[in-house]
């Protein structure tokens, strides 16, 4: 059996990603924008909304991605099942340290497939990042970094039940 997962990471900070809003005539609605740390979410997403997430505050390195793949391999292991993970060609996914682990993951039932360069539209997890940033994060998430982390974690915890994506 083969299970398909898409992998990527996305960053969230206090710069609101609200493309538009309605406001009453004569009133101005505003969201504050402030410098903040960055909450990066590393995610594995299947077309059936199975997901595995890890949040990192600050920079994402190859070592962090390697640790995320190690955890994914350990948490999802099932005899006779290959988990095929589709990922992009970011330098943290192609570093020497990362490449040195590819066969280890394969022995644990996790195969990797790299997308062609510059083709984010082929990575379905990009839809999840867009939904979180532009639809699901409420305006109160931008009141402060702790609010952002809390609201983001709520969405990640409820993904697959309250928050879902229909892939067709």
C-alpha positions in Angstrom: 0.0 0.0 0.0 1.2 3.5 -0.8 0.1 6.6 1.2 0.8 10.0 -0.4 1.8 13.0 1.6 2.8 16.5 0.6 5.5 18.2 2.7 6.4 21.9 3.1 6.8 24.6 5.6 5.3 28.0 5.9 5.9 31.0 8.1 3.5 33.1 10.1 4.1 36.5 11.7 2.2 39.6 12.7 2.0 41.0 9.2 -1.7 40.3 8.5 -2.4 38.4 5.3 -5.9 39.8 4.9 -6.5 40.4 1.2 -9.7 42.5 1.6 -12.5 43.3 4.0 -15.9 45.0 4.1 -16.4 48.0 6.3 -19.4 50.3 7.1 -19.4 53.5 5.1 -17.5 56.2 7.0 -15.6 53.7 9.2 -12.1 52.6 8.7 -11.2 49.1 9.8 -7.5 48.5 10.5 -5.3 45.7 11.6 -2.0 46.6 13.2 1.2 45.3 11.6 4.2 44.8 13.8 7.6 43.2 13.6 7.5 39.9 15.3 9.2 36.5 15.6 8.2 34.0 12.9 6.3 30.8 13.7 7.2 28.3 11.0 4.9 25.3 10.6 6.4 22.1 9.0 3.5 20.0 7.7 2.8 16.7 6.1 -0.6 16.5 4.4 -2.4 13.7 2.6 -5.2 14.1 0.0 -7.5 12.6 2.6 -6.6 15.4 5.2 -4.3 13.2 7.3 -1.8 15.6 8.7 1.3 15.9 10.9 2.6 19.3 12.0 5.5 20.7 13.9 5.8 24.3 14.8 9.2 26.0 15.1 9.8 29.6 16.3 12.6 31.2 14.2 14.6 29.8 11.3 14.1 26.4 9.7 17.3 24.5 9.0 18.0 21.2 7.3 18.5 19.7 10.8 15.0 20.8 11.8 13.5 19.3 8.6 15.5 16.1 9.2 14.1 15.9 12.7 10.5 16.4 11.4 11.0 13.6 8.8 12.4 11.3 11.5 9.3 12.0 13.7 7.0 11.5 10.7 8.6 8.2 9.9 8.3 7.0 13.5 4.8 8.2 14.0 3.3 6.8 10.8 5.1 3.5 10.4 2.8 0.6 9.3 4.0 -2.7 8.1 3.6 -3.1 4.3 2.9 0.6 3.7 5.1 3.1 1.9 4.5 6.7 2.7 5.5 8.7 -0.4 6.4 12.3 0.6 6.3 14.9 -2.2 8.5 18.0 -1.5 10.0 20.9 -3.3 13.7 21.6 -4.0 14.3 24.1 -1.2 18.0 24.0 -0.2 17.0 22.6 3.2 15.4 19.6 1.4 18.5 19.0 -0.8 21.4 19.7 1.6 24.1 17.0 2.0 22.9 16.3 5.5 19.3 15.8 4.2 20.5 13.6 1.3 22.5 11.5 3.7 19.3 10.4 5.4 17.2 9.5 2.3 18.0 5.8 2.5 17.4 5.7 6.2 13.9 7.0 5.7 13.3 4.6 2.8 14.2 1.7 5.1 11.5 3.0 7.5 8.9 3.0 4.7 9.2 6.7 3.7 10.1 7.5 0.1 10.7 11.0 -1.2 9.8 12.6 -4.5 11.1 16.0 -5.4 8.9 18.3 -7.6 10.4 20.1 -10.6 11.9 23.4 -9.7 9.5 26.4 -9.5 6.3 24.4 -9.4 4.6 25.2 -6.1 1.2 24.6 -7.7 2.0 20.8 -7.7 2.4 20.7 -3.9 -1.1 20.4 -2.5 0.0 21.5 1.0 0.3 25.0 -0.5 -3.5 25.1 -0.5 -3.4 24.5 3.2 -1.0 27.4 3.9 -3.2 29.7 1.7 -6.4 28.7 3.6 -4.8 29.3 7.0 -3.4 32.7 6.1 -6.2 34.1 4.0 -9.4 32.4 5.4 -9.0 30.6 8.7 -6.8 32.8 10.8 -9.1 35.3 12.6 -8.2 39.0 12.8 -7.6 38.6 16.6 -4.6 36.4 15.7 -2.7 39.6 14.9 -3.2 41.2 18.3 0.2 39.8 19.4 2.5 37.0 18.8 1.0 34.8 21.6 -2.4 35.3 20.0 -1.0 34.3 16.7 0.6 31.1 18.1 -2.6 30.2 19.9 -4.9 30.7 16.9 -2.5 28.9 14.6 -2.2 26.0 17.0 -6.0 25.8 17.2 -6.3 25.5 13.5 -3.6 22.9 13.3 -5.2 20.9 16.1 -8.6 21.0 14.5 -7.4 20.3 10.9 -9.2 17.2 9.6 -12.3 17.8 11.7 -13.3 21.5 11.8 -10.9 22.6 9.1 -10.8 20.5 6.0 -9.8 20.8 2.3 -11.6 18.9 -0.4 -9.1 17.8 -3.1 -10.7 16.9 -6.4 
